[in-house]
Amino acid sequence: MNSASPDPTDGTVTDATPDLAAFRQTFRRHAAGVAIVTAQTPDGTPVGFTATSLASLAAVPPLATFNMALSASSWPAIAETDRVVIHTLGVRNRGVAQILSGDNQQRFLGDHWFRGPHGLPVIKDTTAWMVGRILERVQVHNSAVVIVQIEQGELGEDDAPLVYHERTYWRPGTAV
């Protein structure tokens, strides 16, 4: 991958175009856990998306982060709302992960969710879900890092983790 480098003629930094194919392939090869983030618009319409960027930021206070594109269909709601629900998924949740990564008009059709705390959409039968208050949205280029303080949640039944790798959902194999 290329990076920005000084222009030898005038000493300024140029914005070299990175090798986007290599960048994309690198992150396709980087396996990640799968989560769903849900929220609602000001009029109460549920929104949500499948995320592989969920991370723990701190234990005290309990903070989590996720990333998303500003062009994502759920971004306007995330930009305006105070709270979200973060769901962790197991292998049994593969179908709902596919629903929430599909057509945004179809994501909340069906009985795979219910209204939870603050009227927020909660996905049924996940390994865990947590309601969090958005503390900060840090915009970086065409994306945002969203920082959430967890306020409450519930554990569901444990399951083998659902992992996203090479554009496919997987169940991890034997530990090495």
C-alpha positions as CSV (number, residue, x, y, z in Angstrom):
1,M,0.0,0.0,0.0
2,N,1.2,3.5,-0.8
3,S,1.1,6.3,1.8
4,A,1.5,10.0,1.7
5,S,5.0,11.0,1.0
6,P,7.0,14.2,0.7
7,D,7.2,15.7,-2.7
8,P,10.9,15.9,-3.4
9,T,10.5,19.1,-5.4
10,D,9.1,21.4,-2.8
11,G,9.1,19.6,0.5
12,T,5.3,19.5,0.9
13,V,3.3,16.3,1.5
14,T,1.3,14.9,-1.3
15,D,-1.8,12.8,-0.9
16,A,-0.8,9.6,-2.8
17,T,-3.7,7.3,-3.7
18,P,-3.5,4.2,-1.6
19,D,-3.8,0.8,-3.2
20,L,-7.5,0.4,-2.3
21,A,-7.7,-3.2,-3.6
22,A,-4.9,-4.3,-1.2
23,F,-6.5,-2.3,1.7
24,R,-9.9,-3.9,1.1
25,Q,-8.5,-7.4,0.8
26,T,-6.4,-6.9,3.9
27,F,-9.5,-6.2,6.0
28,R,-11.5,-9.0,4.3
29,R,-8.8,-11.3,5.6
30,H,-9.0,-9.8,9.1
31,A,-11.6,-11.9,10.8
32,A,-13.9,-10.0,13.2
33,G,-16.7,-10.7,15.5
34,V,-20.2,-9.7,14.4
35,A,-22.5,-7.3,16.2
36,I,-25.7,-5.4,15.5
37,V,-26.3,-1.8,16.4
38,T,-29.8,-0.5,16.6
39,A,-31.4,2.9,17.3
40,Q,-34.4,4.8,16.2
41,T,-35.2,8.0,14.3
42,P,-36.9,10.9,16.1
43,D,-40.3,9.6,14.9
44,G,-39.6,6.2,16.4
45,T,-38.7,4.3,13.2
46,P,-36.2,1.5,14.0
47,V,-32.9,1.5,12.3
48,G,-29.9,-0.8,12.6
49,F,-26.9,-2.4,10.9
50,T,-24.5,-5.2,11.2
51,A,-21.1,-4.1,12.4
52,T,-17.7,-5.8,12.7
53,S,-16.0,-2.8,14.3
54,L,-17.3,-3.2,17.9
55,A,-14.6,-2.8,20.5
56,S,-14.4,-2.4,24.2
57,L,-12.8,1.0,25.1
58,A,-12.8,0.8,28.9
59,A,-14.2,-1.3,31.8
60,V,-14.7,1.6,34.2
61,P,-16.8,3.3,33.1
62,P,-18.0,0.7,30.7
63,L,-17.3,2.2,27.2
64,A,-17.6,0.7,23.8
65,T,-16.9,2.0,20.3
66,F,-18.1,1.2,16.8
67,N,-17.4,2.7,13.4
68,M,-19.6,3.5,10.5
69,A,-19.7,5.3,7.2
70,L,-21.4,8.7,7.1
71,S,-23.1,7.4,4.0
72,A,-24.7,4.5,5.8
73,S,-28.5,4.5,5.8
74,S,-28.5,4.3,9.7
75,W,-26.1,7.3,10.1
76,P,-28.7,10.1,10.2
77,A,-30.4,8.3,13.2
78,I,-27.1,7.6,15.0
79,A,-26.1,11.3,14.4
80,E,-29.3,12.5,16.1
81,T,-30.1,10.0,18.8
82,D,-28.8,9.8,22.4
83,R,-28.9,6.0,22.8
84,V,-28.2,2.8,20.9
85,V,-28.5,-0.9,21.6
86,I,-25.4,-3.0,20.8
87,H,-26.0,-6.7,20.3
88,T,-23.3,-9.4,20.2
89,L,-24.1,-12.4,18.0
90,G,-23.5,-16.1,18.0
91,V,-23.7,-18.6,15.2
92,R,-27.4,-19.0,15.7
93,N,-27.8,-15.3,14.8
94,R,-26.4,-15.6,11.3
95,G,-29.8,-15.1,9.7
96,V,-30.5,-11.9,11.5
97,A,-27.0,-10.6,10.8
98,Q,-27.8,-11.1,7.1
99,I,-31.1,-9.3,7.5
100,L,-29.5,-6.3,9.2
101,S,-26.8,-6.1,6.6
102,G,-29.3,-6.2,3.8
103,D,-31.9,-3.7,2.4
104,N,-32.5,-1.1,5.0
105,Q,-36.2,-1.0,4.2
106,Q,-36.5,-4.7,5.1
107,R,-34.4,-4.8,8.3
108,F,-37.3,-4.6,10.8
109,L,-39.9,-6.6,9.0
110,G,-40.7,-9.7,11.0
111,D,-40.7,-10.8,14.6
112,H,-36.9,-11.0,15.2
113,W,-37.0,-7.8,17.4
114,F,-39.0,-6.0,20.1
115,R,-39.1,-2.6,21.7
116,G,-36.9,-2.5,24.7
117,P,-35.7,0.2,27.1
118,H,-36.3,3.8,25.8
119,G,-38.4,2.2,23.0
120,L,-35.3,1.1,21.3
121,P,-35.3,-1.9,19.0
122,V,-33.8,-5.0,20.6
123,I,-32.9,-8.0,18.5
124,K,-34.2,-11.3,20.0
125,D,-32.1,-14.2,21.1
126,T,-28.7,-12.6,20.8
127,T,-25.8,-13.7,23.1
128,A,-26.0,-10.2,24.8
129,W,-27.4,-6.8,24.3
130,M,-26.5,-3.5,25.9
131,V,-28.2,-0.1,25.9
132,G,-25.7,2.7,25.7
133,R,-25.7,6.5,25.8
134,I,-23.7,8.1,23.0
135,L,-20.9,10.2,24.5
136,E,-19.2,11.3,21.3
137,R,-19.2,11.0,17.6
138,V,-15.8,11.6,16.0
139,Q,-16.0,12.2,12.3
140,V,-12.9,11.2,10.4
141,H,-13.1,11.8,6.6
142,N,-16.2,9.9,5.4
143,S,-16.7,7.8,8.6
144,A,-17.3,8.2,12.3
145,V,-16.1,6.5,15.5
146,V,-19.0,6.4,17.9
147,I,-18.2,6.2,21.7
148,V,-21.0,4.7,23.9
149,Q,-21.3,4.5,27.7
150,I,-23.1,1.3,28.5
151,E,-26.0,1.8,30.9
152,Q,-27.8,-1.6,31.0
153,G,-28.1,-4.8,29.2
154,E,-28.8,-8.5,29.4
155,L,-27.0,-11.7,28.6
156,G,-28.6,-14.3,26.4
157,E,-27.7,-17.9,25.9
158,D,-24.1,-18.5,25.1
159,D,-23.2,-19.7,21.6
160,A,-20.2,-20.2,19.4
161,P,-19.1,-16.8,18.1
162,L,-20.1,-15.6,14.7
163,V,-17.1,-14.3,12.8
164,Y,-17.0,-12.4,9.5
165,H,-14.1,-13.2,7.2
166,E,-13.7,-12.9,3.4
167,R,-17.3,-11.6,3.1
168,T,-18.7,-14.7,4.7
169,Y,-20.1,-15.5,8.2
170,W,-18.1,-18.3,9.9
171,R,-18.2,-20.4,13.0
172,P,-14.6,-20.6,14.3
173,G,-12.9,-24.1,14.2
174,T,-10.6,-25.7,16.7
175,A,-8.4,-23.4,18.8
176,V,-4.7,-23.5,18.0
